[in-house]
Amino acid sequence: MQLALLSTQTDPGQGAQHLVAIHRRRVNTAGLKLARSTRHLLARGRIESALDVAHMVTEYLDLLPHPESQNLNWVDELADAIAGACHQSDQRLHPLYQKQAPSTGRTRARQPRSFNTRMVFAGSGSFNRRMQISWGDSVRENTKAAAQRRAAHNELCEKMLEIPQLAKAGFARLAAEARARNALTDQFAETAHRALLTHKPYPGTRPLGATSRNMSPPALVNPAAYLVTQAHRKGTLDALLREFPTHLKQNGQAERAEDLKHLAQLYTSAPDRFWSAADCLLTRVVSQGQGPGRTLMDENAAFEFVINACLAREMDKDQAMERFILGRIEKDIDQSRFVHQRLAERWLQILTEQDRAAKAFADSVVALYESPKGRPSGLSFMFKRHAQTLAHNLGSWNAYAPTGVATTPSRTTRQQSRTSRIRRSRTSTQRSRSTRSRGRRRY
C-alpha cells in the first residue's frame, strides 16, 4: 500500500497496479487504511493528494479481473472520505452531499453570521461551540478544488456502478451529490434500475447501506426509495410495482423486490393504514439493519422517506407525525436505545421552516427523556447532545438546559474571561521586562 501511495502523484496507473498485487484476503484491510489516510489528507488541505488517491482507485477497479472474488466495501469508505469537508482557509471545501446556502451579494458578504460547529476529539466525546465568522471570505468554497473534487468523486462512483457489490452505494452517492446541487432529476431512474438489478453483496459481509461518516450527514439516496418516490410523483407507481419486481426476481433479486413493495406501501396504503405501514418499515430497518444480506436501507434514509411520504400525502393532520415520533421515542426509552432522535431532529427542522408549533414538539421530546421513566434509561449522555441539536434547530442555543447539558457561556462570562487573560498577559510582560532590566550592566 505504501508503494501505491508513493506512486499516486507521479503515476496513478502504477499505483493501481500495486493495489492489484495485494492479496485479496488483505486488500480490504489495506483499503480501509487507504480510506483513512485519504480522509486525513483532505482534512489537512492536501486536496490534490486526496484526489490522486481517488483517481488511482478508479483505475484499480478497472484493472481488477474478478472484482466479485474480493471484499471491496472499503471503496465506499474511500468515496465517503472524498466527500468530506476541508476547513483550511485557502483550500476550503464544504461536505459534498450537503446543500449550501448561496451568497446573495456583497451586502451579505460583509455581515457576520453565526455558525454551530461540532468538534470531535478522540476519547473525549464531542462538544459544540459558536463562533462569529465572515460569510464573504471565511466560508467561501474553493471553486476550482470543488470542481475537481466533484469530478473525481463522480468518476469513482460511476465505476462503482459497474461492480455488483458497490452498485447500490455508487448510485446513492451519485444521487446525493446531484441532490446537493438541485440536479436530482428523472434521468437517474435508469441508473437506479441498473443498480438494483446488478447489486449483489460480497458473501459473508453486511451489504453497504450507503451511509456517510461525515459530521451531520444527510441521508444518502436509496435507489428503491428514489424509484418509488419518482413513480408516485409522476403517477406511474402502479406500473412500477407491476413490472419491475418481476425483473428483479428474474435477476435473482427476490429480496429487492420485497423491499420495493414495503417502501411502496407508504404511498399505496389507505390513509388509516399509513402510520402502521410507516411503523412496520422503520421497525424492519432498525431491527434488520445489522444482519448480513438483509439491509433494506440506511436509517437516516428511512426517516427521510417516511417524512417525504407523509408530506406528499398530507398525512400530518392533528399533529399525527408528532404523535408517531413520540411513540417511537417511547419505545426507544423502553429498550434503552437511541435510534429515532434524528427523525425528531429532521421533523423539527420542517416545523421550524413552516413556522408551525416547533417549540411545543421539542418540549414534548425533552419531557420524555426527563420523565421518571426516561432518566434511568442510560441514555443521558446522548440526550445531552440531542437537546443541544433541538435547541439549535429552534434557533435558540440555550432553549434547553437539562441537568448536565453544557450551554454556551454568557457574554458577561466570556468578557470576564477575556479581561482576565489580558491582565495575566500584561502582568507577565511587565515581569519579563523587569527581569531583563535588572540583568543589564550599566556603564
Buried (B, 14 or more C-beta within 10 A) or exposed (E): BEEBBEBBEEEBEBBBBBBBEBEBEEBBEBBBBBBBBBBEBBBBBBBEBBBBBBBBBBBBBEEBEEBEEBBBBBBBBBBBBBBBBBBBEEBBBBBBBBEEEEEEEEEEBEEEBEEBEBEEEEEEEEEBEEEEEEBBEBBBBBEEBBEBBBEBBBEBBBBBBBBBBBBBBBBBBBBBBBBBEEEBEEEBBEBBBBBBBBBBBBEEBBBBBBBBEBBEBBBBBBBBBBBBBBBBEEEBBEEBBEEBBEBBBEBEBEBBBBBBEBBBBBBBBEEEEBBEBBBBBBEBBBEEBEEEEBBBBBBBBBBBBBBBBBEEBEBBEEBEBBEBBBEBBBBBBEEEBBBBBBBBBBBBBBBBEEEBEBBEBBEBBBEBBBEEEBBEBEBBEBBBBBBBBBBBBBEEBEBBBEEEBEBBEEEEEEEEEEEEEEEEEEEEEEEEEEEEEEEEEEE
